Amino acid sequence: MTIDATALPSELLVTPQPLIGFCGLDTARQGVHKAIWDGFSGSLQRKAADRAAVQYKLLPPNYEFPVAKPKRASYEWYHPKGILKRNWMLKHLHVLPSVVVLFQDMEWNDLEWTEKQVQCAATVQALKNALQERNTRLCLVLLQKAAPLPPGEDLLAAERAASLTSACGITSKMLFILPHTEHLMGYTLRLESAFLDMAQSYYALMSKRIRNHRDQLSAAHTTLKIRHQFKLGFVAEMRQDFSTAQKHYFQAYANLDEIRINDSNCVEIKTLAGFLNYKICRLMFKLKTPRDAINQFIIHVEKYKPRVGFKDLAFEHYAWLSTQHSVFAELFCEAIKNGLPALQTQHPGIYYHKAAEYVMKRRDAAQQAFASLLDSGEAALTTNNPNPLSLYTEFFGIRAVKTGDLVAEQQANVQLCEQERGYSHSVAIIALLSQAMAQFKIYKCLRFRKKLAIDMAEEYLQSGDHAKALTLYSLMLPDYRQEKWSTIFTDVLLKTLRCALLSASVADYIACSIEALSLRHQSEQKDRILLLDNLWQVYQGVPPMPRTQLTEDALALWTSALACVKSPIPIDFDKVSDVLEMCATFERVQLNNDDVLQLQLIIRVLTDVPLRIRSFHVVLADAGNSQNNYKLEALKYFCFPNLLQLRTQQQRQQQPQQQQELVDQPKAFEKNTILEPGSYYQFFCSTEAQQFHENTQLRIVRVEALMGTDQIGALLTCSSNYTRQPFRHHTRSRDLDDNVTINPICYIAPTFHLVTQTNLGHGHANGTDGEPEAATRMLVNEYYPVVINICNPYNVYLMNVGVHISVPGALRNSDAWRVSAATAYPPRDDTAQLALVGGWSARISFASILYARHGGAEHRIGDGAS
């Protein structure tokens, strides 16, 4: 049993069923007896439709039945001490059976029939004596090996059955035969039906007796009226007459209004009201009237919510309210499982949540009560009996304290407060909140489910389980960050930071500290400066707060965590908002293989505290093969106080080379450079385009910023996708994409290798067409023309074709080959740049300009030029 205010008794929560007791079965030593017991008790598989609403109890030998109370002739001068006794429901559910079945192994043709008959008659008489003045039905079941013959055919069986009933003092309707054959299940079903009919007659007679007692009551016996109406309803449930049971419970609930509630009887009235309300709501759900059940519960709570009772024991009132809501939520869940539809506005999660809120109020009231006891000095009073049930009498809701005895009442209050201090409120709150979250998830109330998760995290934090609190807070942070709930997000972020501090989670502490530097969070600048100082202490391998402000356990956790932390700690800045704005762009969208690849990295500090950054990197990738990554480090930078100056600097850089003399030179980037608040920084990254494959499209994958020390650091990463703000500034000078051209992709143009043919000969000095004269030898100090034929096999139009002539390495010496500049034949103005249409060839003759001269002996070089 449990204390009245904190939970409903278990005997009230179960569905009442007739109790039938079995005697004479030795299930431990006889297999037949065990099979019979399994057949009745439901251990064997049977359909639910075949089972009767009945419970069986195996009675041991010499079982002591409860002694019947003497009959009361009149209730005129009787004033009960309470409304309902604690043991009444338990007695009729589990102790006092409605039918007692005696099993005996007796065959009709047994040679020892006489002795067994005498023994059976003695056993039956002992049961009758034990059930004296009880209306419990008694029957006898004979266990036989063979199936009985049809009536009238077995004369021996008829004769001995009549003898047995006469000896035992029972009628023939109380004698049954149970053959333990292969059809045992069918026989047990038939017997079960007969037992149930006998139990129904027992409870019908019990209801009649209770009505007779009720009719003797006067108007002054209000408590007895409530008791008898409750008993009538309970017995009607035993008989499976739910409509009648609901009427009796309603009448008992209405009779409670006739009693004037004061501080002394408040607990008892609320306890009985809770019992009756539970029974009424359960029957309403069972009878398919859920709307009436919800209205009844709302009326019930509104009626008794102001009835607090003793102010010092207000926590009992909140415990009672929490219990009412939780058990109603369980009834609601059970009804939904049986087919009742629910809505978003009316489902069990609402009542689980209210139950959790009342447990929170219960905890606050208990703390206030204990604080008041400490202030008054009553907490020093000690109690010798630690049993919580010692405070209660045999009636529900009545304490074993004499009214008017101030010392006893003070001791009882102290003991109740001590018991309440030992109650784990956080465990109960977390359990109720988890049940509420499950229901809100089922009915698609996701936003309120987040609120419940935050409440659960607060309970974990308050109970000292910082790791679980940190997990829940971390799961909720992205949702509130995405929905821009700045006030709620600030509160959740700071609590997450506190959990990370208490649980020594280095990665979470660094991430939350960096995000808390944003100006969107509702805090002052001095708080952000303090956060930044603590953050740099962690970077240096020191706990974030002074040793005097950390407990020994937290200090030990931080020491071990800092020793094994893996640096750098990655932080996704795509999720962390409004601390740093980073954007990278290519200066040109297309480059040749011999060009220099240049990138610009635009950084803006959005917070009001300076940030110290060790390095910036831009990660590039091949669009065709994302596994090919290239990382470029920023080596130089400019600093601008506003975006307009950055735009002006960009315009100067785009001017022709001869006009860039007045352009400022960037500063060299050093480690731990301090970025000032509100400023714009333009960083430069460059590399040779030759290290990339030709005909490749490069894209910026992400931007990386390293913050911290060599020991511990944080790697701040963000993607290169620039997101335009949904609302533009009217001046158009404050948006980055209005002032800086953002090129996220750069194309490396391919270099085409053309087919060439080189001929070395005299050629035609007058420049006319014709085949050049072949020459295989060169004379010393003699000049020879070189003719090159270039063919474009590609199906594209090629521009900027370049011609390069190389001399074999074996022929190169200090005063050997000298090659003059090249020109095309026929002569052109721009000889270094040619255009070839796909499939055409160009003949370039160097008859008058390009000569090769050798200063030594003659050589054969006909195949040397290319």
Beta strands, then each sheet from edge to edge (+ up, - down):
strand 1: 19-23
strand 2: 55-58
strand 3: 99-105
strand 4: 137-144
strand 5: 175-179
strand 6: 569-572
strand 7: 580-586
strand 8: 590-591
strand 9: 596-605
strand 10: 611-613
strand 11: 615-622
strand 12: 629-633
strand 13: 636-640
strand 14: 667-668
strand 15: 673-675
strand 16: 680-688
strand 17: 696-708
strand 18: 713-719
strand 19: 745-748
strand 20: 755-760
strand 21: 784-791
strand 22: 798-801
strand 23: 818-819
strand 24: 834-836
strand 25: 841-845
strand 26: 851-853
sheet 1: 2+ 1+ 3+ 4+ 5+
sheet 2: 6+ 18+ 17- 11+ 12-
sheet 3: 6+ 18+ 17- 19+ 8+
sheet 4: 7+ 9- 16+ 13- 14+
sheet 5: 10+ 15-
sheet 6: 20+ 21- 25+
sheet 7: 20+ 21- 26+ 23-
sheet 8: 22+ 24-
end
